[in-house]
């Protein structure tokens, strides 16, 4: 029977709530009778016009809507369009007469989940139609959410690829190999950062750094530091001033006060006879000489963001053979776990590098080194931290590049 509040049947303990939009009381009672014979409980709220349905939809969200296409204030697809607007995301089943079955098909094409024909529908068909309508709408929502997620992932990937630096080289006199692995699941950019810039005087400036952590905030901070460094190189700022300025930038931009970053800046002189190194808490450098691979770790200052008072970072000048290749990297490369207790460490990385030797090209050296470390770490969870590796060498040295 019709309730005085406009509801039909067992609304209090309903499993599936229906909003029935139907102007004919006789047809509404037929729907109630079918619902009472169904194998699941329906709670039915009855609206006799589109305007009344809009009012009810303002206070409740049903699991499904059953809509008569012939209402006193809306007709046909106009009624469906209005209901879809008032109740976005709610599955809609339209009801039509036998002679107007084509209208039901048209309604499905315009967004309804199903249609029922008056006089033909029974309790079993009503139940099945409602269940299928709800599941189809859920599937639509899931597909839409997946598509949106994939679209965001593609957009994020394009953005992150765009933020990875392209070496700014003015000539073909230097060969640069770069490799990047992020420890952030689904990400292309982590807290590690690097850059290479050749200035007008022929000097080659190289930066590598590591913001602690490898989330999105750390990735953004690393990009800020890299862009700040490149701007200062192009502006002719001296190497020690760069480190002080980078620290100021880090403190201003970091999302949390405990965030710090390590960094190493190297300048290859235009005469190819020396390098200038400034180190801020960052690991050493591998030097690939014609005869050996050596570990270079010059005196340095603290990591950026850790100092209690102002100071300077020391610049160290090292004479090198022009055939020497420089390999800069972040600590994710040698912190790979090799068993349950131990990590590879700096000594282990140097041993690997020496086994690869100094005769192969820079690209082969870097790829082989990373592959060796990844294979070693694979049984123990793989590389969990960001890894950045740069190989820089004068291109016309001994032909190895």
Secondary structure in CASP SS format (residue, H / E / C, confidence):
PFRMAT SS
TARGET T0000
AUTHOR 0000-0000-0000
METHOD secondary structure of the structure
MODEL  1
X C 1.00
X E 1.00
X C 1.00
X C 1.00
X C 1.00
X C 1.00
X E 1.00
X E 1.00
X E 1.00
X C 1.00
X C 1.00
X C 1.00
X C 1.00
X C 1.00
X C 1.00
X E 1.00
X E 1.00
X E 1.00
X E 1.00
X E 1.00
X E 1.00
X C 1.00
X C 1.00
X C 1.00
X H 1.00
X H 1.00
X H 1.00
X H 1.00
X H 1.00
X H 1.00
X H 1.00
X H 1.00
X H 1.00
X H 1.00
X H 1.00
X H 1.00
X C 1.00
X C 1.00
X C 1.00
X C 1.00
X C 1.00
X E 1.00
X E 1.00
X E 1.00
X E 1.00
X E 1.00
X E 1.00
X C 1.00
X C 1.00
X H 1.00
X H 1.00
X H 1.00
X H 1.00
X H 1.00
X H 1.00
X H 1.00
X H 1.00
X C 1.00
X C 1.00
X C 1.00
X C 1.00
X C 1.00
X C 1.00
X E 1.00
X E 1.00
X E 1.00
X E 1.00
X E 1.00
X C 1.00
X E 1.00
X E 1.00
X C 1.00
X C 1.00
X E 1.00
X E 1.00
X C 1.00
X H 1.00
X H 1.00
X H 1.00
X H 1.00
X H 1.00
X H 1.00
X H 1.00
X H 1.00
X H 1.00
X H 1.00
X C 1.00
X C 1.00
X C 1.00
X C 1.00
X E 1.00
X E 1.00
X E 1.00
X E 1.00
X E 1.00
X E 1.00
X C 1.00
X H 1.00
X H 1.00
X H 1.00
X H 1.00
X H 1.00
X H 1.00
X H 1.00
X H 1.00
X H 1.00
X H 1.00
X H 1.00
X H 1.00
X C 1.00
X C 1.00
X C 1.00
X C 1.00
X E 1.00
X E 1.00
X E 1.00
X E 1.00
X C 1.00
X C 1.00
X C 1.00
X C 1.00
X C 1.00
X H 1.00
X H 1.00
X H 1.00
X H 1.00
X H 1.00
X H 1.00
X H 1.00
X H 1.00
X H 1.00
X H 1.00
X H 1.00
X H 1.00
X H 1.00
X H 1.00
X H 1.00
X H 1.00
X H 1.00
X H 1.00
X H 1.00
X H 1.00
X H 1.00
X H 1.00
X H 1.00
X H 1.00
X H 1.00
X H 1.00
X H 1.00
X H 1.00
X H 1.00
X H 1.00
X H 1.00
X H 1.00
X H 1.00
X H 1.00
X H 1.00
X H 1.00
X H 1.00
X H 1.00
X H 1.00
X H 1.00
X H 1.00
X C 1.00
X C 1.00
X C 1.00
X C 1.00
X E 1.00
X C 1.00
X C 1.00
X C 1.00
X C 1.00
X C 1.00
X E 1.00
X E 1.00
X E 1.00
X E 1.00
X E 1.00
X E 1.00
X E 1.00
X E 1.00
X C 1.00
X C 1.00
X C 1.00
X C 1.00
X C 1.00
X C 1.00
X C 1.00
X C 1.00
X C 1.00
X C 1.00
X E 1.00
X E 1.00
X E 1.00
X E 1.00
X E 1.00
X E 1.00
X E 1.00
X C 1.00
X C 1.00
X C 1.00
X C 1.00
X C 1.00
X E 1.00
X E 1.00
X E 1.00
X E 1.00
X E 1.00
X E 1.00
X E 1.00
X E 1.00
X C 1.00
X C 1.00
X C 1.00
X C 1.00
X H 1.00
X H 1.00
X H 1.00
X H 1.00
X H 1.00
X H 1.00
X H 1.00
X H 1.00
X H 1.00
X H 1.00
X H 1.00
X H 1.00
X H 1.00
X H 1.00
X H 1.00
X H 1.00
X H 1.00
X H 1.00
X H 1.00
X C 1.00
X C 1.00
X C 1.00
X C 1.00
X H 1.00
X H 1.00
X H 1.00
X H 1.00
X H 1.00
X H 1.00
X H 1.00
X H 1.00
X H 1.00
X H 1.00
X H 1.00
X H 1.00
X H 1.00
X H 1.00
X H 1.00
X C 1.00
X C 1.00
X C 1.00
X C 1.00
X C 1.00
X C 1.00
X C 1.00
X E 1.00
X E 1.00
X E 1.00
X E 1.00
X E 1.00
X E 1.00
X E 1.00
X E 1.00
X C 1.00
X C 1.00
X C 1.00
X C 1.00
X C 1.00
X E 1.00
X E 1.00
X E 1.00
X E 1.00
X E 1.00
X E 1.00
X E 1.00
X E 1.00
X C 1.00
X C 1.00
X C 1.00
X E 1.00
X E 1.00
X E 1.00
X E 1.00
X C 1.00
X C 1.00
X C 1.00
X C 1.00
X E 1.00
X E 1.00
X E 1.00
X E 1.00
X C 1.00
X C 1.00
X C 1.00
X C 1.00
X E 1.00
X C 1.00
X C 1.00
X E 1.00
X C 1.00
X C 1.00
X C 1.00
X C 1.00
X C 1.00
X C 1.00
X C 1.00
X C 1.00
X C 1.00
X C 1.00
X E 1.00
X E 1.00
X E 1.00
X E 1.00
X E 1.00
X C 1.00
X C 1.00
X C 1.00
X C 1.00
X C 1.00
X E 1.00
X E 1.00
X E 1.00
X E 1.00
X E 1.00
X C 1.00
X H 1.00
X H 1.00
X H 1.00
X C 1.00
X C 1.00
X C 1.00
X E 1.00
X C 1.00
X C 1.00
X C 1.00
X C 1.00
X C 1.00
X E 1.00
X C 1.00
X H 1.00
X H 1.00
X H 1.00
X H 1.00
X H 1.00
X H 1.00
X H 1.00
X H 1.00
X H 1.00
X H 1.00
X H 1.00
X H 1.00
X C 1.00
X C 1.00
X C 1.00
X C 1.00
X C 1.00
X H 1.00
X H 1.00
X H 1.00
X H 1.00
X H 1.00
X H 1.00
X H 1.00
X H 1.00
X H 1.00
X H 1.00
X H 1.00
X H 1.00
X H 1.00
X H 1.00
X H 1.00
X H 1.00
X H 1.00
X C 1.00
X C 1.00
X C 1.00
X C 1.00
X C 1.00
X C 1.00
X C 1.00
X C 1.00
X E 1.00
X E 1.00
X E 1.00
X E 1.00
X E 1.00
X E 1.00
X E 1.00
X E 1.00
X C 1.00
X C 1.00
X C 1.00
X C 1.00
X C 1.00
X C 1.00
X C 1.00
END
